[in-house]
Every structure is written in C-alpha cells, then in structure tokens.
Amino acid sequence: MSGTFEPILLARVGKPDSATLASYQADGGYSALKKALELPPEEVIEIVRLSGLRGRGGAGFPCGMKWSFLPKNQTGPVYLCVNGDESEPGTFNNRILLEEDPHQVLEGIIIASYATRATTAYFYLRYEYGRSYRTLEKAIAELYAAGLLGKNILGKDYSLDIHLHRGAGAYICGEETGLIESLEGKRAWPRIKPPFPAIEGAFRRPTVINNVETLACVTQILNRGAEWFHTIGVPKDPNNQRDFGSYGPKLYCVSGHVNKPGLFELPLGVTARNLIDNYAGGVWHGRKVKAIIPGGLSMGFMTEKELDTPLDFAGPGKVGCLGLGTAAVIVIDDQTSMVDVLYNACRFFAHESCGQCTPCREGTAWSAKILERIRAGHGKSSDIDLLLEIAASIGTIPGTTICGLADGAAWPIKTALTKFRAEFEDYIASGRKSEAALVASH
C-alpha cells in the first residue's frame, strides 16, 4: 500500500495560504457545492448513502442513513451540529483539517445542511483549539463576504447560517446529546434515548450531528462521486448483514513511542504494523511494541501479535477491542509498564465522567483508586478480578448507563487485564512500587 495512495483529504495541507478562500477556490473549491445545489436534497442524501460513508467520529454509523432518519415534510427548523470537540486521547485529525484546510470542511457542512434542509448549522469546537477557532472565524467571514453563506447561496433558493461555538473543555461533550445540552447552555449531561436527535435534538428540533472528518469526506464524495469513494477501503462482508463495509480514505493519527508521530491518510484497512513500520518510522530507540491503542484510548489495547489486524471498522473488534474509534493509534513500547498505562487511562475517565450515572461515576473512580493502590505497592491478587467485575458492570452494553463513556472506560481495563494479566499479577506479587508513583510521592 505504501507509495500507491495519493492523499485526498490532506492534499492541500502545507500549501501556502491553504486556509484562505482564494487558495481553496484556486484548487477547485466549492465546485462540489455547486453540483449539490443543482440536485434535489434527497438525491444528495442518496449519493452519500451509496458511497458507503460511515461516520469518522467513533461509532462508524452510515452517514446517509443517519440523514434519512429526519422526519419528512418538516414545517419547522432542522439543525446541523458539527462535532469538533475532538477530546479523545491520541486524536488530532480534526485539528489538522481545521487549521490547514477549513474550507474543505465548511463546504461539506453547507452540502450536508442543504441535503438535510437545515438552515442553521452549529459548529461545536473544542475550547483548547485556539488556532482552529481563529482560522474558522476568518474562513466563515470569507464565505459570508463571498455570498457562499447567508441568504440565497450561489443565487439559489437556499440560505444557511453557521454559528461557531466553543466548548468548555469537557470530554463528555463529544457524545452527541451531551454536545447538544452544552450548546443549549446547560450542563453537558447526555440525554436518555429515544428520542434520538434526528427526532428531537438541539432546541427540541430534528438535528443531525456529524464529525469534522465525515463532512470533509462529503465534500470529496460530491466532487468525485459515490463510486470513486466505494472503490477505496474494505468491502462489506457478504456473510454478515450487520457489516456496512469500511469505504473511503481515513485519517490515522499515530503518537506515542514512534520515531515519526503524525497524521497519515490511507485507505481504510491498513494494518497497524504497516502504519507503524512504514509510515511512523517504527518504534523509537530500537525498542519493540508491547501494546497499541488502535483508535483512541476508549478502544482498549492490542498486543504485538495482533498488529497485523486491519484498522477498519470491523478489524479491532475481532481482537477484543471496542472498535476502530477515531483511528488514533497510540504505540506503547516494551519498556513501559502496563500498570502505569492503565492507571493513566482510568484516571482520565474518572476525571471526565459527567457523574450523571452512578455506575459510571463510581466505577471509574473505584478503578482509578484501585490502580493507584496497586502502583503504591499495596495491591492484592483479588484486585484484578475486582477491576474486571467493575468493567463488566458499567456502560450501555451491560445497560447500566445513558451514554458510552463508561464502555470506553471499561475497554482499556478489560483488554489490559485480559491480554497482560501476567504482568499485573507479577507486579502485585512483587509488591513493588511504580517508579512513576515513587516520583509522585516525593
């Protein structure tokens, strides 16, 4: 695969003034919007559905299908919410797109809004993304000045306003109903579903929520066609009716213990080993891989023996991970303690739990405290099974929480303790203290 794929989503990254409207239009920008506005909204939805595009924000739900869930013949407003919160540890693909090529995303927003008949779009952006915010502010102002936003876009009977909204630095706002609650000025507590946002979302009106990378793909699909998108990636399994396939290019973030961390665009289905060895320059300091996180911290861990797993929507699940997630690969070398790694994971989720659901609020906190005790040299052999019991009892999968944050907290525990159990048992039996814990105590 190396050397045979030409980047599409990242094609303009690094060009002079790549974030400006003039530069984007010089490269053919907003031609996809012109095509879309010549078609009925239903036909735009059908093109996206036929492409096989699945959401790039974590869940991988078919995009065209999501758009089709909106009630027909709406008499009131419909909203589009853009999820630019991107707080999943290890993930930075949205940030690169927004800083370097915001108009590709904005064009996708306008197309998606037209297809779903939304006349207002809310762009929910992670607060820490200061450069992205400033870049988007300028880009949106350029669009209004050029008549590409506001009333009668490109002289057509379609109008759209985009409002840029900064979050307040909470991971839970990446969950779509938590995002909506925050957007409405309330505490970001996820809502019980149903009703789903397509029926009752922002301000209790039908709402579509799409991720930044997903909307950049919409632009390219309208430009190049559904068949083009369908030729990239991994076809669906004909023997599995629940497999929607893994079509199109994907932005893979690689960080951690590699020589060349960065963002790489490749067809869905690249193996973790190929990504690490041929794109990220291999493991640093001549070391070996002990574990990787395939798609953001909440997906859990893969072992070195599992590196030939394809990173598509189906692959990571076959080796016990929660899924592909955001395709943010974090590499952990063979000299790193998995006890320390899991402690950091549990501490993160305990901090970011919104606290609405008791199993999540208490379970994530207990997990962090147990790991803290183990790292201090006071672990018990029963702690491993206790942690696994907590992990099996929290989340939407066992049916004890409203949103999936607890599932994301459980999977690092499940996979670390199942795949690296001997390391945890040895650590506890030796009664040793973590070097990191010793440093913290002094």
Secondary structure, DSSP 4 states (H G I P E B T S, - for coil): -TTT---STTTTTTSTTTTSHHHHHHTTTTHHHHHHHTS-HHHHHHHHHHHT-B-SSSS--BHHHHHHTSPSS--S--EEEEEE---STT--HHHHHHHH-HHHHHHHHHHHHHHHT-SEEEEEE-TT-HHHHHHHHHHHHHHHHTTSSBSSGGGSS--BEEEEEE--S-GGGGSHHHHHHHHTTS--PPPPSSSPTTTS-GGGS-EEEEEHHHHHHHHHHHHH-HHHHHTSEEPPPTT-TT---EESEEEEEEEESBSS-EEEEEETT-BHHHIIIIIS-SBGGG--EEEEESSSGGG--EEGGGTTSB-SSSTGGGGT-S--TT-EEEEEETTS-HHHHHHHHHHHHHHH--S-SHHHHHHHHHHHHHHHHHHTT---THHHHHHHHHHHHSSTTTT--SSTHHHHHHHHHHHHHHHSHHHHHHHHHHTPPPHHHHHHH-
